[in-house]
Amino acid sequence: MPKPTWVNLNERRRERVLHAAMAEFGRHGYSGGSLNVIAREAGVAKGSLFQYFDDKFDFFAHVAEHTSVEIYAAMAPHLGPLPRGVPFLDHLGGLVDVWMHYMATHPLERGVTAATTMELDPDIRRAVREPVHRLYAQGLRPLLASAIDSGELALDADIDALVSMLVLLLPQLALAQCEPGLDAGLALFDVRGAERSRRARRLLATLFEPARVAP
């Protein structure tokens, strides 16, 4: 938890510290991220960071939470129940298009997503991924439930399993388009526009085909 000194900090200074921390943790993760670099890039003394947070982990956890909330806010208009009359896979495909475009154009947020997904320290990884995954599920579950209610997905579709699969898939789609070697089949790296959308929708169709109701 941030200390009161962080909450009361000048907004521009707080943004500088957050920007520097997102960049450093996004490049090197928690384990390799340097507080010295963050302090230097933010233009503050390293000791100031410990006036804002108890320790490095507390700082990293806050950066991860802040980033996930920012990403969720950007995606929120596209979440929620399935719009009336819109086929489920079309809507989900549009949601994934927005997600991939956002991640392609927000390298700091993408870097922190990579840091929370791939962190080497298991204790740190568990601590930061659990709240992030809970936020993912919060946005995705109503969409899947409404797809069942509308008859797009089978009544016995396993929402828990589908949420789990999407929570695994979304970070992969965010990163594979920008990092070579992360995708073994669809060659998503450096693909944009309609072709990126087409390849991502192939994944979605494969994932959801067993749960769909035949038209």
N, C-alpha and C positions, 0 to 999 in steps of 0.2 A: 504494500500500500504506500502511495506517495505520502510524504510528510506535509504538514501544513505549509512549510516554506515553499514547496513545489506548487501547491494550489494557489498561494498568494503571489507567486512569481510574476513579474511583468510578462504579459502575453507574448511579446516579440522574442524575449529571451527564452521563454519556455519553448516556443516553436523552433528556435535555433538549436536548442539542446535535443529536442525530439528529432529534428531533421538529421542532425549529426549521428544520433544513436541509430536511427533507422538505416542510414547509409552504412555505418560500421557493422552493426549486427547483421544487416542484409548481406554484406560481403563475406563476413567471417563467422557468422553464427554467435551464439552465446559463448561457447568455449574459446573461440579465437578472437572474439571482439575485444578491442582495447579501450579501456576507459580513458587512458591518456590521449588516444586519438580523438575520441568523442569530445573530451574537454577542449582540446586544441582547436578542433574544427568548429566547435560552438562558441569559442572565445571566452571560456570560463576556466577557473582553476579546477583541477581535478577534485580537490577537497570540497568544492561546492556541490559536486554530485552526491556526496554523502550527507550533505545538508538537506537534500531533496528525497533521498531514498536510503534505506537501511544498508543495502549492499548491492553488489552487481546483479545478483539474481532478482532482487526486488525491482531494480531498474529495468532489466530485460523483460520481466513479466509485465510491467506496465507498458513498455513499448509494444509488446505483442498484443496486449489487450486493446490499447489505443488503436493500433493498426486494424485489428479485426473489427472494431466498432466502426471505423471509417469505411472499411470495405462493405460492411453490412449496410451502412447508411446509403452507400451508392447503389447497392443491389436491391434495397427494400422496395422501391417502386415496382420491381419486376417479380417480387415474391408474392406470397399469399395464395388464396384459392384460385383455381383455374377460371379464367374469364369465360363467361357464357358463350357458347358457340365456337370456341377456339379449340381445335384438336390438341390433345395433350402433348404429343411429340413436337408439334409446331411451336407451342408455347415454351416447352422446355428447351427446344433448340434455340429459340430467340433469347431465352435467359442465358444459355451458355454462350451465345454470341456476345451478349453484353459483358458477361464475365471475362471472356478471353480478351475482348477489346480493352476493357478496363485494366486488366493485368498487363497487357502489352504496352499500355501508355502510362502506367504508374510504376516505374521501376523500383521506387523505394518500398511501396506496399508489396510488390512482387518479391523483393528481396527478403522482407520480414516473413512473408509466407513461406519462402524456402527455408529460412532459418528455423521457424517453428516446426516445419515438417521434417527436416533432416538433421536436427540437432543430435550430436553424438552422445551427450550425457543423458542416460535414460531418466534420471530423476527430473532434470530440467525439461526434457522432452515431454514427459508425462504431465508435469505441472502446467506447461503453457498450452499443450495441445488439447487438453480436456475442455477448458472453457471455450476455446476456439471451435472445437467440434460441436459443442453444445449450441453455439450460436448458429452454425451451419444447419443443424437439425431443426432448430427453431424456425428457420425460414423455409426449409424444404418440406417438412412434414405436412403442413396445411395444404400445400399444392398436391401432394400425392393423395391425401385423404379426399380432396375434392375431385380428383381424377377418378377415384373409385366411386364416389357418389354420383358422378355424371355418367358412369358406365364406360369410361375410356379404359380403365384398368379393371381387372377381374376382382370380384368381391373378396376372393381369398388371397389377393396379392399381399405379399409380406412387406408391409411398409417399413418395418424396422430394418430388414435386409436391404431394401432399396435405398433407404437413407444412408445406410452404412456404405453401400457401393458408391453413391454420389459423393459422399464425404471423402472417399478415397480418390474418386475420379477428378473432382474439381481442382485440387492443387496440381495434379498431373497436367491437366489441360492448361492451367495458368503458367506452368514452368516450361513444359515441353516445347511450346511455340517459340521460346526465347533462349533455350539452352540446348545445344546440340547433344545428341546421344541419349536423351531421356525417353524417347519414344521409339519402340522397336518395330512398329508395324505401319503406322499411318504417315510417318515422316512429317510430323507437325512443325518441325523447326523452320522458322523464317517463312511460314506460309501465312498469308493474310487474306482478308476479304471473303469473297464467295467460296473460294476453294477451302479456306480454313473452316468455314461453316459447314461445308459439305462433309469434310472428313470427321469433324466433331459429331455431326449427326449420325454418321455411320456407327460410331461408338454408342450413342444413345439408343439407336434402333436395336443394336445387338443386346444391350443391357436390358431393355424393357420389352422386347418381343415376347418372352414367355409370360409376362404379366398383362399383356394387352388383350382386350376383347376384340374378336374378329369383327370387322365392319359388316 
